[in-house]
Amino acid sequence: MIDLPVLDKSGKQVDTLAIDEAILGNEVRPDLLKQAYVMYHANRRQGSARTKSRGMVEGSTRKLYRQKGTGNARVGNARTVVRKGGGVAFAKTKKTEIFRKRMPKGMRRLANRNALLAKLVDGEVKCIDALDFATPRTRDMKDVLKSCGVDRTCLVALQEDNRNAAMSARNLTDVDIIRIDQLNVFELLNHRYLLVDRGSLEAWLAGIADESSNDKEAA
């Protein structure tokens, strides 16, 4: 079991949350995390990059200056591939390039859980007893992050209905917001810290525990 300290908004420990590492994969699996991260990263690519060949670049086809007598190297028109603003020798003209990768659903789920386990092992999960605010105020969220020792990039995981906390965090530098039910390995590994309230984390852990039991029954 992993004992995760539960903090209040001032950064003082008020309780401890026991998390069973068995539902998170028992041990950190770097190869699985790398594979899942590459998949998420590849699937975010649009594949719409294009370049123009010399025939597609707009401009005159006139020879820039005469062949001999200038002392310069011989040259053709301005659209040649060796000149700035000219075309590309082997232009990328394919309209859409597909970079998508796939992983089995079980591996994706395990990677998402294992990423959280890696954060827990490294002490990079900050659990708050209640992350609620009377009104949206950026200063309040900034004070919470500072009191918890968050000094690098941070991912704030919230319930969908926690609007005040989301609005309080959205303008902070190096802070991103995600719904707790959309937590994934890509976002977890892209941020140093994870800030989450106790209720949201317990609900997420209960959900993956149900998934694990269902997978076992199906097997």
C-alpha positions as CSV (number, residue, x, y, z in Angstrom):
1,M,0.0,0.0,0.0
2,I,1.1,3.6,-0.7
3,D,0.2,6.2,1.9
4,L,-0.6,9.4,0.1
5,P,-0.6,12.5,2.4
6,V,-3.9,14.5,2.2
7,L,-3.3,18.2,2.6
8,D,-5.5,21.2,3.3
9,K,-5.3,24.4,1.3
10,S,-2.6,25.8,3.6
11,G,-0.4,22.8,2.8
12,K,-0.8,21.0,6.2
13,Q,-1.3,17.3,6.3
14,V,-4.7,16.5,7.7
15,D,-5.1,12.8,6.7
16,T,-3.6,9.9,4.7
17,L,-5.1,8.1,1.8
18,A,-4.0,4.4,1.4
19,I,-3.7,3.4,-2.3
20,D,-3.3,-0.2,-3.4
21,E,-0.5,-0.3,-6.0
22,A,-1.9,-3.6,-7.3
23,I,-4.7,-1.8,-9.2
24,L,-2.0,0.6,-10.7
25,G,0.2,-2.2,-12.0
26,N,2.2,-3.2,-8.9
27,E,5.4,-1.7,-10.4
28,V,6.4,1.1,-12.7
29,R,6.8,-0.2,-16.3
30,P,9.0,2.3,-18.3
31,D,8.6,0.4,-21.6
32,L,4.9,0.4,-21.4
33,L,4.8,4.1,-20.5
34,K,7.1,4.9,-23.4
35,Q,5.0,3.0,-25.9
36,A,1.8,4.7,-24.7
37,Y,3.3,8.1,-24.7
38,V,4.6,7.7,-28.3
39,M,1.1,6.5,-29.3
40,Y,-0.7,9.5,-27.7
41,H,1.9,11.9,-29.2
42,A,1.6,10.4,-32.7
43,N,-2.2,10.5,-32.6
44,R,-2.1,14.3,-32.0
45,R,-0.3,14.9,-35.3
46,Q,-2.4,16.4,-38.0
47,G,-0.3,15.1,-40.8
48,S,-1.1,18.1,-43.0
49,A,2.4,19.5,-43.6
50,R,3.1,20.4,-47.2
51,T,5.9,22.0,-49.2
52,K,6.0,23.4,-52.8
53,S,8.1,22.2,-55.7
54,R,9.7,24.8,-58.0
55,G,6.8,24.4,-60.4
56,M,4.3,25.3,-57.6
57,V,6.1,28.4,-56.4
58,E,4.7,31.7,-57.8
59,G,7.2,33.9,-59.7
60,S,8.7,34.6,-63.1
61,T,10.5,32.0,-65.0
62,R,12.8,34.7,-66.4
63,K,16.6,34.1,-66.1
64,L,17.8,36.5,-63.4
65,Y,20.8,37.7,-65.4
66,R,22.8,36.7,-68.5
67,Q,24.8,33.6,-68.6
68,K,28.3,35.2,-69.1
69,G,30.1,38.4,-68.5
70,T,28.8,39.3,-65.0
71,G,31.5,37.5,-63.0
72,N,28.8,35.6,-61.0
73,A,27.9,32.0,-61.1
74,R,25.4,31.0,-63.8
75,V,21.8,31.0,-62.5
76,G,18.3,30.3,-63.7
77,N,15.1,31.7,-62.4
78,A,14.1,32.7,-58.8
79,R,12.1,29.6,-58.3
80,T,15.1,27.2,-58.4
81,V,15.6,25.0,-55.3
82,V,19.0,26.6,-54.4
83,R,17.5,30.1,-53.8
84,K,15.7,31.5,-50.8
85,G,12.0,31.5,-51.5
86,G,12.3,28.9,-54.2
87,G,10.8,25.5,-54.4
88,V,11.8,22.2,-52.6
89,A,13.6,19.5,-54.5
90,F,11.5,16.7,-53.2
91,A,8.3,18.5,-52.2
92,K,5.9,16.9,-49.8
93,T,2.6,17.2,-51.7
94,K,0.6,14.3,-50.1
95,K,-2.6,15.9,-48.7
96,T,-2.8,13.9,-45.5
97,E,-0.2,11.7,-43.9
98,I,-1.4,9.3,-41.3
99,F,0.8,8.8,-38.2
100,R,-1.7,7.0,-36.0
101,K,-0.6,4.2,-33.7
102,R,-2.7,1.7,-31.8
103,M,-2.5,-0.2,-28.5
104,P,-4.9,-2.8,-27.1
105,K,-7.4,-1.3,-24.7
106,G,-6.0,-3.2,-21.8
107,M,-2.5,-1.9,-22.4
108,R,-3.8,1.7,-22.7
109,R,-5.7,1.4,-19.4
110,L,-2.7,-0.1,-17.6
111,A,-0.4,2.6,-19.0
112,N,-2.7,5.3,-17.6
113,R,-2.8,3.7,-14.2
114,N,0.9,3.0,-14.2
115,A,1.7,6.7,-15.0
116,L,-0.1,7.6,-11.8
117,L,1.8,5.0,-9.9
118,A,5.1,6.5,-11.2
119,K,3.9,9.9,-9.9
120,L,3.0,8.5,-6.5
121,V,6.4,6.7,-6.2
122,D,8.2,10.0,-7.0
123,G,6.1,12.0,-4.6
124,E,4.7,14.2,-7.3
125,V,1.0,13.8,-6.5
126,K,-0.5,16.6,-4.3
127,C,-3.8,15.5,-2.9
128,I,-6.1,18.2,-1.3
129,D,-8.9,17.4,1.0
130,A,-11.3,19.8,-0.8
131,L,-10.4,21.9,-3.8
132,D,-13.4,24.2,-3.8
133,F,-13.7,28.0,-4.0
134,A,-16.6,30.3,-3.2
135,T,-15.8,32.3,-6.3
136,P,-13.3,31.9,-9.2
137,R,-10.1,33.7,-8.2
138,T,-6.7,33.0,-9.7
139,R,-4.8,34.2,-6.5
140,D,-6.6,31.5,-4.4
141,M,-5.4,28.7,-6.7
142,K,-1.9,30.2,-6.9
143,D,-1.7,30.2,-3.1
144,V,-2.8,26.5,-2.9
145,L,-0.2,25.5,-5.4
146,K,2.5,27.4,-3.5
147,S,1.5,26.0,-0.2
148,C,1.7,22.4,-1.6
149,G,5.2,23.0,-2.9
150,V,4.4,23.0,-6.6
151,D,7.3,24.8,-8.3
152,R,7.2,23.3,-11.8
153,T,4.6,22.4,-14.3
154,C,1.3,21.1,-12.8
155,L,-1.7,19.2,-14.0
156,V,-4.9,20.0,-12.1
157,A,-7.4,17.1,-12.3
158,L,-11.0,18.2,-11.4
159,Q,-14.5,16.9,-11.5
160,E,-16.6,18.2,-14.4
161,D,-18.8,20.3,-12.2
162,N,-15.9,22.0,-10.3
163,R,-16.2,25.2,-12.4
164,N,-14.8,27.6,-9.8
165,A,-11.5,25.7,-9.4
166,A,-11.2,25.3,-13.2
167,M,-11.6,29.0,-13.8
168,S,-9.2,29.8,-10.9
169,A,-6.4,27.7,-12.5
170,R,-6.9,28.4,-16.2
171,N,-4.8,31.6,-16.3
172,L,-1.8,30.3,-14.4
173,T,1.5,29.8,-16.2
174,D,2.6,26.1,-16.5
175,V,-0.7,24.9,-15.1
176,D,-3.1,22.8,-17.2
177,I,-6.6,21.5,-16.3
178,I,-8.1,18.1,-17.1
179,R,-11.2,16.3,-16.2
180,I,-10.4,13.5,-13.7
181,D,-12.2,10.9,-16.0
182,Q,-9.9,11.9,-18.9
183,L,-6.7,11.5,-17.0
184,N,-4.1,9.8,-19.2
185,V,-0.4,8.9,-19.4
186,F,0.4,11.6,-22.0
187,E,-0.8,14.5,-19.7
188,L,0.6,12.9,-16.6
189,L,4.1,12.5,-18.1
190,N,4.0,16.0,-19.6
191,H,3.7,17.7,-16.2
192,R,5.9,17.4,-13.1
193,Y,3.1,17.5,-10.5
194,L,-0.5,16.3,-10.3
195,L,-2.9,18.3,-8.1
196,V,-6.2,16.5,-7.3
197,D,-8.7,16.7,-4.5
198,R,-9.4,13.6,-2.4
199,G,-13.0,13.0,-3.7
200,S,-12.0,13.1,-7.3
201,L,-9.0,10.7,-6.8
202,E,-11.1,8.2,-4.8
203,A,-13.8,8.2,-7.5
204,W,-11.1,7.6,-10.2
205,L,-9.5,4.8,-8.2
206,A,-12.9,3.2,-7.6
207,G,-13.6,3.4,-11.3
208,I,-10.4,1.6,-12.3
209,A,-10.9,-1.0,-9.6
210,D,-14.2,-1.8,-11.2
211,E,-12.5,-1.9,-14.7
212,S,-9.9,-4.4,-13.3
213,S,-12.6,-6.7,-11.9
214,N,-14.6,-6.6,-15.1
215,D,-11.5,-7.4,-17.1
216,K,-10.7,-10.4,-14.9
217,E,-14.3,-11.6,-15.2
218,A,-14.2,-11.3,-19.0
219,A,-10.9,-13.2,-19.1
